[in-house]
Amino acid sequence: MNDMTQSAFANPRVIGQRTPRVDGEYKLTGKAGYTGELHAENMLYGYPVPATIAHGELESLDLDEALAMPGVVEIFHHRNFPKLHRSPNSMGHGDQVSEVRLPFEDERIYYHGQYIALVVAETFEQARAAAYRVGARYRHAEGAVPSLLDSDAEGTLIDSAGSSRGDPESAFSGAEVQVDATYHIAAESHLQMEMHATLAEWRENGARLVVHESTQGVFYQRNAMARIFDLAQENLEVISHYIGSGFGNKLFMWPHAVATAGAARELGRPVKVVLPRQQDMTGGGNRPASRQRIRLGADREGRLSSVIHDSMTETSLVDQYIDACGSATPSFYACDNLSTSQRILPVNHGTPCPMRAPGEVSGIFALETAMDELAVELGMDPVELRLKNYAEQDPASGLPWSSKHLDECMKRAAKRFGWDQRDPGIGAMRDGDEIIGYGMATCTWFAGRQPCEARVELRADGTLFVACGTQDIGTGTYTIVAQTVAELTGVPLAQIEVKLGETSLPAGPLSGGSMATATTLPAVAAAARDALAALKEVATGSGGAFEGGEADSLSVADGAFNDGQRTVSFADVLETSRLASVNGQGSAAPGDEQNQYSFRSFGAHFVEVRYDPGISRVRVARVVSTMDIGRAINPPTARNQVEGGIVMGIGMGLFEKLDYDPRDARLVNGNVADYIVPVHADAPEIDVEMLDYPDFKFNEFGARGVGEIGLTGIAPAISNALYHATGKRHRDLPITIEALLAGQ
């Protein structure tokens, strides 16, 4: 769709309107079944045994005491676990996994928390108690790498993750004004509310596997498990109805799920594993630490002549994960001379994985902090500098933006924030003992789509059923799917049943990358239209309610057809023809628009920090943000996503850090007591505005993604505000009390 007049959703009644969550009652009353709460008949419980070293080899296990404990059925490990195949681990074939190494594949230890055994018992308590009694002897190896932040290694250059245009090195050398700085970000844990959980059950004498999983990608897990267990895909079902978030660490399958399914097959009984928080943090993914060097060159007027962004991030010794910090940089600002490079360094940690706004959130911290440093060098207002380098089209691709209103985001947020009241002098703004700092940063996230299928069923009882295999990870997918079919059919939301999160349903996308909304809704709309077309044929066919009429002449409103003379409900149309229901199938995928436009969402954050040097206390007092995400399908849940991203960004900026012992790479703070995250007392006053510019070039709904963008840009806005308050430039995250004290 190229303009508003071509979209069926140009003037919607339900889409874009405040809508209560259709699954809210189930969550409030406890009816929503999360994986860890499910129970199967004759079910056993598994509890993994983690390695207590990060680098070496498992020499032996002492299992006698654990096996003799009450309720213990079996303990699986390298010497008795079934031999399985690896997944091909391909995004293109939909079988990517988070860690390609199989559980107990060998006895080498690559990271602290790696599974060395799985205790299976009659109850969870029995399995856990026995797991603590499993003894292990190791041969320690020297040379564990605890973190790239503690290493001078150069890592491995990943050519495919870099880009270049013009002659950035020469342009930087000749620039009138230069900024050359290095930024460090510590590794972070996803720390989602619901831990990883798997319930595996083999049925039909072991011929069919059913897996309940807390996952953001049921189809990817099905495909990978089919390869691993040598099953036909139709003999494997993965189900995930409700998810307590994941922030990316549940996109792809982890070894605990394979261990659970393998144990269930060997024992002939269902097995459930729910990872404890400590194991979730060591072996369930993290945002890797990064080291980034940014070089900016500009003239005295502030126009960029060179941008050079070199990054290095961590990966593990068992898998290669690339957190592409420079992925947004080529599209951010108008500059003819630019280069990015990406290196990775293997360390003795569990494999990193995508974490909300992967790559870009880290890269934007470095770039937007460097832009603030450039503004200081120029004596220029940070907003003015960004507007001066505004990219009217995508500098990376040369394509026009499908829709971009970042300039309006900056201006509107600045006005609401009171940016014009900012005294640019360092430490010039005070309130009692507190020094006030103002900072800002812009943000962006790519807009993507995937192929998707859906089914809609119109029923004789007046209800409507819609199904798609995608998941709702807590962001409101159930609700926006219901809004879509309500918009097209006029059937009230209360009469719409939505089913998601099963591989038995039409194929749906991953719930990640802020792509689920833009991917799923076009397929749902296509299925609804197909169902309406089928019902119109029934209505105008022999014996139908509008027998002999023209199907195209029937209008749709309020769950009924009208031919200009009379109105007949869908239920009555079906009853007249003695039918229980009609079905519609729909599919959608990206098209030629991908070669015609560049698609991104944009935004601006303005932050007020308050610093009391007497007690070294810093707090974020206010955040004012304006987001350009196209149309928000359900404004309250969209705004909630941005608000959540802002609080998460405060964690990234001030609190969150996975601490690894520099002597042996063991995780020190793998628990919620020692890993610090923002709590309610840390949450500031938050003012989020969503611009309403539907992007119909992207899809007929005009909607781009919102899950990631709220997080991007917050950490640099905090850092920039602290510079304004204290005069100390913080280039390392998180900005700790120790760092603040060092600046006094």
C-alpha positions, 0 to 999 in steps of 0.5 A: 500500500503506497498511501492512506487512500489505498488502505482498508484501515485508513479510518479504523473503528477498532484498530488504533483505539484503546482496547483492554487485553482480551486475555487479561481476565485469564492472567488476572484469575490464574487461568492462563497456563504458563509452561512451568505450571502445567502438569501431565499425567505420570509426570517426572521432574528434572533438575540440571546439575551445572558445572562449578568451573568455567574451563576444564574437563569433567573427570568423573561424577559421583552419583551413588548418594544422589541415586539412593535418595527418595524418588530419584528415577535416573541421572543422565550424563555424558556416559548414558545420555542417548546419542543425538544429532545436532540441528543444522542451526539455520535461520533460513531453514527455521531450525536455529538454536541458541546453542548448537552443542548438545547437552552432555555431548562431551566432557569438556567444560566451556563455561560456568553453569554448563550442564553436566547431568540431569537428575530426574525424580518423582517430584521437583523437590526430590530432583533438586535435593538429589542434584545438590548431592551429585559430586563432580571432579574436574581437571582445571585448565589454565587460560580462562577468558573471563570477559573481553573487558579484561582482555587486550585480545583483538578478536576475530574480524567478521567481514560480513558485519561491517560496511563502508562508504567514501573515504572515512579515514582520510576525512577524519584525518582532515576534519576540523573537529574530531572526537575519538573515544572508546566505550565499554558496556558490561554483559547483561542478563535478560532476567525475564520474570518467567524462567526457561521451562520445558515439558516433554511428552512422547506419545503413540509409543514414542512416535510423536513428541509434544513439547510445552515450552516457554519460547518466542519461536514455536516453529523454530523449536519444532524444526530444530527438535525434529532434526535432533531427534530424527522425527518428521515435523508432523510428528512433533508439536511445540506449544506455548500459549502464555509466556512471562516475557523473554526479551530475546533469550527465548527466541531459539532453543537451549540445551535444557529443552533437548535434555528434557525431551531426551530424558522423557523418551528414555524413561517413557514418561513426561518430564518437566524442567524449570530452570532455577534463576541461577542456571537461567543466568549462566546457561540461558543467554545474555547480552554480551559485553562490548568494546566500541571505538567511535571516531567522528569528524566534523566541520566547525558548523557541525556537519559530519564529514566522517563516522568510524565505528569499530566494535568488538563483542563477546561470543562463547566457545561453543557457538558464534554469536554476533551482536552487531553494534554498528548495524544502525550506524550507517543509517543514522546520520547524513555523512558521505564517509563512514565505516563500521567493523565488527569483531568477536572474542570467545570467552568462557561464558554461556552463549550470548543471544539476542537481548531486546534491541540486540546490537543496536542498543549497544551501538546507539549508546556509543554513537549518541554519547559521541555525538554529545561529545561532539556537541560539547567540542563545538559549543553547540546544542545537542538537538541542533547538532542532530538536526544539522546532520538529519538524514532525509533518506537512508544514507546506507541504502540510498532509498527514501524512508517510507516514513520518518518524523524524527525531527518532529520527535526531537522538537515535540519532546524537547518542548514538553521536557522544557529543554529551552530552560536548560543552562548549558553550564556544567553543574549550573542547575541545582535544587538544594543538595542535588545537581540537575543534569539534562541530556538527550539522545535519539533512537531508532530500530529497523522495521521488518516483516516475515512470512505468516499464515492465519485461519479465521472461522465464522461460526453459526453461534455468532462467534469468530475463531482466529488462529495463528502459530505465532506467540504472545510473549506478554505484549498483547498479540492476542488483543491486536489479532482480535482487533484486526478481525473485529475491524473487518467483520464488526464482530464484538471482541467478546465474541472472538476467540484467538488461539496462538502459540502452537505448531499445529496452527498456521505457520507464524513468525518469531516473536522478536525484533519488533516484527510480530505485529507487522508480520501477523496482522496482514495474514490475519486480515487476509484470512478474515477477508477469505472467510467473509468471501466464503460466507458471501458465496454461501449467502448468495448461493442456492438456498442462501439468505441472499439467494441470487444476489451479487456477493460483491454487493453485500456490505459488512458491518456489526457481524452482518451482511447488508444488501441495501434492503435488509441486514442478516447476521453471519449466524443467520446466514449460516443457520439458513444454509444449515452450516456450522461454520465457514473457514478462511485461510490467509497468508502475507509476506514482504514484497517489492516495497522492500526494494523501494523504501527503507523502513525504520522507526525513530524516537527521541528521549530527554532525561533529567538526572539528579545527583547528590554529591554528598552521598553519591546518589544519582537518580533519573527523575524524569524521562520525556519521549516521543516515538514515531512507530507508524500507527499504534494498533493498541495505544496503551500496550504500545505505550507500555512497551516504550515505558518498559524499555525506558525502565530497562534502559535505566537498568542498562545505564546505572545498574546492570552488570554480570560480574565474572571472576577475573581469575577463572571466569565464574559468574559471581552475581548469578542471582536476583540478590546480587544482580541489580535491576531497577525497582519501583523506587528507581522508576522516574516520571515517564511521559511518552508520546506516540506520533500518529503517522501510519506507514502504509508503505510498510503494510496496510495497517500502517504499523511498525514495531515498538518493542525494541525502540523504547530501550534504544537511546535511554542509556546515552541520554542518561550518560549525557545528562550526567555529564551536564550535571558533573562534567565527567564523561561516563563512557562505561556502562553501567555508571556505578557509584564507584565511577561517580566517586572517581569523578569527585 
